[in-house]
Amino acid sequence: MPSIEHELPLDLIRNDPWFAVELVKEVRGEPLPEHTRVRCDASEATRTAPSQLITDSLVVCERPPLPHEKRTEPVPVLGIITEPQHTWDPRKSYSWPCYVANIRHRLKCPIVLLVLTPTTALGRRYSTPIDLGCGEIRPLVLALDTLRPVTDQSVAARHPVLTVLSLAANPTDDKDALEALLVALKSLDTPESSLYFDYVFAAMSATALSSLEEIMTVRDYEFRTELIGRPFREGRAEGREKGRAEGREKGQVEGRAQAILDVLEARGISVPDGTRERITTSSDLDELGLWVRRAATLDRVEELFD
């Protein structure tokens, strides 16, 4: 089951594809190819293949066609693959080049591989160029712990989505940051705002939530969205309970998956990468429980899924 930390940047990009461009500019610090439109594209990195490859997010920057190009549809000028990573996974050095090569072949334009990590230390590991033997791919890494919470309300109004991500990634009870967050949420006052509010709720401490409640009461903030429009205390209780429930389920899923791997390792049974991936990506507690019981008695790892 994907974690809140994994899903937040992806949901922000799905709801506002321009945010992927903003993140790339944040890391690169240089202009991107000229474009007039940005859209989310299908995440499949292959058309047909024995093993399906699906990226977490793909955003395409496009421009109008030039007269000599003799086409009517927009022209892709840059593809942005976004991959949030919260642990070290050496297998990514093999799957990511496939994403880049296949999507580059499909879109016929340059591709940026943007990797989001929670810490600078993990970001350094993923920023190492991937040696292909005939060249290399250089992931563009943004460590979320380097995003300082926005405290300037004018900046929050201009970059509301980045403001939300910065505070969710680096929670604080600083009142200037909380004021800026409310400005960002108000400028994002759309049906998706309730989703952003949920994510920020889950990340905040009790002290920060109390400060936010006080600011909303004093400033008399009004929002049109359903969740933010409810009494703040009710919304806060819902956010806390949702966060606790998701945390409990995530912990149970991860615990059962690790138990399967531990039992197989203790019994000296080798676990291929494909099997390990199927175990660790399952979010079905009943299925994982069945696999735990089978792992204790099987003779071959293939029997785990029979």
N, C-alpha and C positions, 0 to 999 in steps of 0.2 A: 504494500500500500504506500503510494508516494506520500512524503511528509509535507507539512505546511511549508517548510523552508524550500523544498524542491518545487512546489506548485506555485508559490506566490509570484516569482519572476515570470513564469510561463503564463499565468493568468493575466498578469499585467500586459504582457506582449500580445496575447490573444485579443484582449479588449482594446488595445491601442498599439498597433504594429509600429508606429513611429517611435515607440519607446525603445525598441531594439536598436534603431538607428542612433538614438540618444546615448545608449550604453556604449555602442561602438565608438562614437565620438569621444565619450568620456575616457576611454582607454587609449585610443589612438592619438587624440589631440591634434588631428588634422582633418581637412575636409574629405568628404566621400564623393564618389562620382555624382555629377549633377543628375537629379531625378525630380519628378513632379508627383509621383504617387508611390505609396508603400502599401503592401498587402501581405496577409498571411497566406502561405501556400501549403499544399499537402506535405506532410512530414515524411512520407515514404522516400527512402534513399535508393530504392530499386523498383523496377517494374515487375519482373519475375525473377526469382532466385530461390535456391534451396533454403536459405536462411533469410527471412525478411529483416530488412534494416529500416528502422523508423527513428528519426531524430526527435528530440524533445520539442523543438520549435524551428520553423523555417519562415523567414520574412524576406520578401523580394522587393527591392527598390527598382522602380521603372521610370522611363521617360517616354514622351510621345515619339513615334517613328519619324525619321527624317525622310524628305521626299525621295531620295535615291534608294531607300531601303525597300520601297514598294511593298509595304505591309500596312495593315490597318490597326492591328493590336499593339498595345504598349510593348516597349523593348526592355527586357531586364538588363540592368547595369550592375547590380550587386545582390548576392544572396547572403543572408545572415543566418547561420545555424547557431542556436543558443542551447547550451548543454549545462544545466546546473549539476554540480558534483559535490557531495558532502563527505565522501570517503575516497581513499586512493583505490583506483581500479586499473591495474596494468592492462586489462583487456581493451581499454579505450584506445590505446595506441594502435590497435589493429582495426577496430570498427570505425573510428573517426575518419581515417583516410578514405574509407569506402564511402562514407557520407559525402565528403567533400568532392571526391572524384565523380560519383554518380550524379549528384545534384548539379555539379558544374556541367556535366555532359547534357543533362536534361534542359537546364536553363540557358546554356551557352553564354555564361558571364562569370566574372570572378566570384569566389565564395570566401566569406569570413567565418571562421570557427570561433565563436565566442563562448568561453567557459566561465561559469560563475561559481566561485567557491566561497565558503563561509569565512575562511581564514587566509591570511597572507602566506603562512607556511604551506598549506595545501596548494595554494595558487602557484607557488614556486615550483612544486613538483609537476604540476600540469603544464607549466609554461615551457618546459623543455621541448625543443624541436623534435618531431617524430621523424626518425630516419627511415626513408623508404628504399634505400639502396640506390636510387637514381635521383635523389633530391630529398626534400624534406617538407613537412607541413608544420607551420608555427601557430599553435593555438593562441588566440588573443584572450588573455585571462584577466578577469576582474574579481578581486577579492572583496567580498561585501563588507568585511570589517574595515576597509579603507573608506567606505562611504560615510562621511560624518553627517549626523542629523542636520537637516536644514533649519536654520533659526531666523532667516530673513524672509519675511512674509511676501515680499515682492518676488523673490526667487521661487518660493513655494507656489505662487500663482502662475509663474511662467513654466515651472517644471513640476507639476503636481504628482505625476506618477513616480518620478525619481524621489520626491519627498516622502511618499508612502513607503517605497522600498527601503530607503535609507533608515527610516525610523523603525520599520519592522525588523531590519537586519541588525540594528544597533539601538535597542530600546533605551530610553532615557526618561527621567521625570523633569528635565529642564523645561521650564514654562515657556521659554521662547520657542523651543522646538515643538512643543505641543500646540502653541498658538499657530505656528506655521503649518502644522499638520491639519488643523481645522480649516485654514485658508485653502490648502490643497484639496481637501475633501469637498469643500464647498464649490470650488472651481470644477471639480469632477462630479458634480451632483447629477448623476445619471443612474440608471438601474444597476450599473456595476459598482457603484459606491458602497453598497452594503457589503459586497464581497471584500473590498479593500478594508472596510471597517472591521470585519470579522478577523482578517489576518492581523491587523494592528492590535486588536483586543487580545488575541492569543499570545502575542509577543510581549505585551506590556506587563509591568509589575503592578501590584495592588496600589503602590504609592503613586505611580504614573496615572493609573486609571482614576484615582481620587482627584488628582490635580486636573485631569482632563474634564472630569465632571464639574469641578468648581469653575473652570474657565468657561465651559459651555453655559453654565447657569448665569454667571456674571455678564458674559457677552451676549447672552440671549441668541445663540446661534440657532438658525432654523434651516433644516434640510428637507428636501422633497422626498428623498428615498424612504422606503418603508422602514428599514431597520433603524436608520439614524433618526427618523422622525418619531420613533417610539420614545417613551420615557427612558432617559439614559440609564437609569439603574436597571431597568428590565433588560435593556440591550447588553449591559455589562454582564449581568448574570448569565444570559444566554451565551455570550462569547466565552466566558470562563468554563461553563459546563461543556460547551462544544470542544474547547481546547483539551479539557481533561479527558473527555470520551475518546477523542482522536488519539491522544497520547497513550491511553490504556490499550486501545486496539492495536496501535502501531507497536507497542512494546510486546504484546502477546504474539503478534505475527513474527516479529524479529526473533523473539525467544524460541518459538517452535522451529523456525527455519534453522537457527543455529544449533538447536538440539539434534535435528536430523543430521547435520554435517558432523557434529561431535560424535554421535553414535557410530556413523559410518567410519569416521577416522579411527575411533577406538577399536573397531572390529577389523581394521586393516583393509577396508574396501575403498579402492580408488574412486574419486568422483570427477568425471570429465567436466570441462568448463560448461558445456551445454546443460548438463544435469544440475550443476551448481546454480546456474543462472535461473533455471526453471524453479528451483527450490526457493531462492532468495527473492524472486519477483512475484511469487504467489501471495495473494492477500486473503485467501480463503482459509479461515482457521480450522474448519472441519477437514479440509483436504490436507492441511499441514499435520493435523493430529493423526490422520490415517497414515501419512508417510512416516511419522515418528514411530508408530507401532510396527510398520513393515521394516523399517531400518534395523530394528532389533533382531529380526529373524531371517532376513533375506540372505541368499548366497551370492547373488549378482546384483549390481546396482541397477540393472535394467528392470529388475522385478519391482522396484520402488513405485513405478507408474502403471503396473499391470492392473 
